[in-house]
Amino acid sequence: MYRTPLALLGLVLLSGCNILVTEKPLFTAADEAGAPALKPGVWLIFEEDGCKFDETKPIDEWPDCAGGGVIRPGEVIDHDQKAPKGVFEHSPFVFAAGAPRIAQMQMKEQATAGVGDDQTTEKAVSYAYGAVRPTKLDDQGRIVAATYWFVLCGPPAPKDKNGDDSDLATLKPFPGVKMKPGDATCTTDSKTVVHTAAVASEAFKKAPLNARWLRDGDK
């Protein structure tokens, strides 16, 4: 089971379907140069329709229908709903320049190795990518609101006669994308491919996804 630093991304990535994933990070802080930064502080990343909650409370007190994180240069801090209150996780985060911007997020997957009593459980690390278009800047030129979508492997497979997905993986990968045999995810070793796939993926976003800065602070 995957989890990412940002709650909504975790919900989407739990399925592990038709998303671009890399084993190693493709982008570094150097790729952020020359582009506006996200304003540090507490961000509301998603809010389900009809969700009612007090956004002034710390993020570890938010309900499951809302998700947020604390964004700082080079990292994002979040709270796993299964963790005790006051327990936060720090994860590396890169917000690469470009049109659209690319958010590189670390994912962690519980993995069990070994046999019988010798089994051990570890967290395997990989990276997923979101495409972000800033929609509002503050008076210092920092981003305080944005819309975003996920970098896909290709167009979703057509629905079957019952309206369900006919295949978890795309049937037509975007140029340069490499499908993983037997898996519904894909990969690449090219930053350019990530950018071109991000542009192409926008046409297949299911609904507007918006994020906004709420306040200064660390929770």
C-alpha positions in Angstrom: 0.0 0.0 0.0 1.4 3.4 -1.0 1.3 6.5 1.0 2.6 10.0 0.0 3.1 13.1 2.0 0.0 14.7 0.7 -3.3 13.2 1.7 -5.2 13.4 -1.6 -2.3 12.0 -3.5 -2.3 9.1 -1.1 -6.0 8.4 -1.9 -5.4 8.5 -5.6 -2.2 6.5 -5.5 -3.5 3.7 -3.3 -4.9 2.1 -6.5 -1.4 2.2 -8.0 -3.0 2.4 -11.5 -1.9 4.3 -14.6 0.5 6.6 -12.8 4.1 7.4 -13.7 6.5 6.2 -11.0 10.3 6.2 -10.8 12.5 4.3 -8.4 14.9 7.2 -8.0 14.1 11.0 -8.0 14.5 12.6 -11.4 14.4 16.2 -10.2 16.5 18.1 -7.6 16.4 21.5 -6.0 18.3 22.9 -9.0 15.3 22.2 -11.2 13.3 24.8 -9.2 15.5 27.7 -10.2 14.0 30.7 -11.8 10.3 29.9 -10.9 8.1 31.2 -8.2 8.1 29.2 -4.9 5.2 27.8 -3.0 4.6 30.0 0.1 5.8 28.1 3.1 3.2 27.2 5.7 0.0 25.1 6.0 -1.7 24.2 2.8 -5.2 22.7 2.2 -4.5 20.1 -0.5 -8.0 18.7 -1.0 -11.5 19.0 0.4 -14.2 16.5 -0.5 -17.7 17.8 -1.5 -19.7 18.4 1.6 -16.8 18.2 4.0 -17.2 20.4 7.0 -14.3 21.0 9.3 -12.4 23.8 11.0 -9.4 24.6 8.9 -7.9 26.7 11.6 -7.2 23.6 13.6 -3.9 21.7 13.3 -3.8 19.3 10.3 -3.6 16.3 12.6 -7.1 17.2 13.8 -8.7 17.4 10.3 -11.2 14.7 9.3 -10.6 12.1 6.5 -12.6 14.2 4.0 -9.9 16.9 4.0 -6.2 16.7 3.6 -3.3 19.1 4.0 0.4 19.5 4.6 3.0 21.9 5.7 5.2 22.9 2.9 8.8 24.1 3.4 11.7 24.5 1.0 12.7 21.0 0.0 10.1 19.1 2.1 6.5 18.5 3.0 5.2 17.6 6.5 2.0 15.7 6.9 0.1 13.6 9.4 -0.9 10.0 8.7 -4.5 9.6 9.8 -3.5 6.2 11.4 -0.8 7.8 13.5 -1.3 9.4 16.9 -2.0 13.1 17.0 1.2 15.1 17.2 3.2 12.6 15.1 4.2 14.1 11.8 6.3 12.8 8.9 8.9 14.8 6.9 9.3 13.8 3.2 11.5 15.3 0.5 9.6 17.4 -2.1 10.7 19.1 -5.3 8.7 21.7 -7.2 10.4 21.8 -10.6 10.1 24.8 -12.9 8.2 24.5 -16.2 4.8 24.8 -17.7 3.1 23.1 -16.0 5.2 22.9 -12.8 6.2 19.4 -11.7 5.7 18.3 -8.1 8.0 15.3 -7.3 6.7 13.4 -4.3 8.1 10.5 -2.4 5.9 7.4 -1.9 6.4 4.7 0.7 5.2 1.2 0.3 5.1 -1.5 3.0 7.1 -4.4 1.7 7.7 -7.8 3.4 10.9 -9.8 2.6 12.1 -13.2 3.8 10.3 -16.4 4.7 8.6 -17.6 7.8 10.0 -16.3 11.1 12.8 -14.5 9.2 10.3 -12.1 7.5 11.0 -8.4 7.9 8.9 -5.4 6.9 10.4 -2.4 5.3 9.3 0.7 3.6 10.2 0.7 -0.1 10.6 4.2 -1.5 9.6 5.4 -5.0 8.5 8.7 -6.5 5.3 9.9 -8.2 4.6 13.2 -10.0 1.9 15.8 -10.1 1.4 18.6 -12.6 0.7 22.0 -11.1 -0.6 25.3 -12.5 -0.3 28.3 -10.1 -3.5 30.4 -10.0 -2.6 33.1 -7.5 0.5 34.8 -6.2 1.0 36.9 -3.1 2.5 40.4 -3.1 6.0 38.8 -2.8 5.5 36.6 -5.9 5.0 33.4 -4.0 2.4 30.9 -5.0 -0.6 30.8 -2.7 -3.2 28.8 -4.8 -2.9 26.3 -7.6 -4.8 23.7 -9.6 -3.2 20.3 -10.2 -3.6 16.8 -11.7 -1.5 13.6 -11.8 1.0 12.5 -14.4 -0.4 9.5 -16.0 1.1 6.7 -18.2 -1.4 7.4 -21.0 -5.2 7.8 -21.6 -7.2 5.6 -19.2 -8.4 2.4 -20.7 -12.0 2.5 -22.0 -14.9 1.4 -19.8 -16.5 -2.0 -20.2 -20.3 -2.5 -20.8 -20.9 -2.2 -17.0 -19.1 1.2 -16.8 -16.1 -0.3 -15.0 -12.4 0.1 -16.1 -11.7 -2.6 -18.7 -8.0 -2.5 -17.8 -6.0 -0.9 -15.0 -3.1 0.1 -17.3 -3.3 2.4 -20.2 -3.6 0.8 -23.6 -1.8 3.7 -25.3 1.3 4.9 -23.3 2.4 8.5 -23.9 5.6 8.9 -26.0 8.7 7.9 -24.0 6.8 6.2 -21.2 7.9 2.7 -20.4 5.2 0.3 -19.1 6.3 -2.1 -16.3 5.6 -5.7 -17.4 2.7 -7.1 -15.3 2.1 -3.8 -13.6 -0.4 -1.0 -14.1 2.2 1.7 -13.5 4.9 3.1 -15.9 8.3 4.7 -15.6 10.9 6.8 -17.3 14.4 8.1 -16.8 13.7 11.4 -18.6 12.6 14.7 -17.1 11.4 15.7 -20.6 9.1 12.7 -20.7 7.6 13.6 -17.3 6.9 17.1 -18.6 5.3 16.0 -21.9 3.3 13.3 -20.1 2.1 16.0 -17.6 0.9 18.2 -20.4 -0.9 15.3 -22.0 -2.4 14.1 -18.8 -4.4 17.3 -18.2 -7.0 16.2 -20.7 -7.9 13.2 -18.6 -8.2 14.8 -15.1 -11.6 13.8 -13.7 -12.4 17.0 -11.8 -10.8 20.2 -10.8 -8.2 19.7 -8.0 -7.3 22.8 -6.1 -4.9 23.6 -3.3 -4.4 26.8 -1.3 -2.2 28.3 1.3 -3.9 28.8 4.7 -1.5 30.2 7.2 2.0 30.4 8.5 3.1 27.7 11.0 4.2 24.1 11.2 0.8 22.3 11.8 
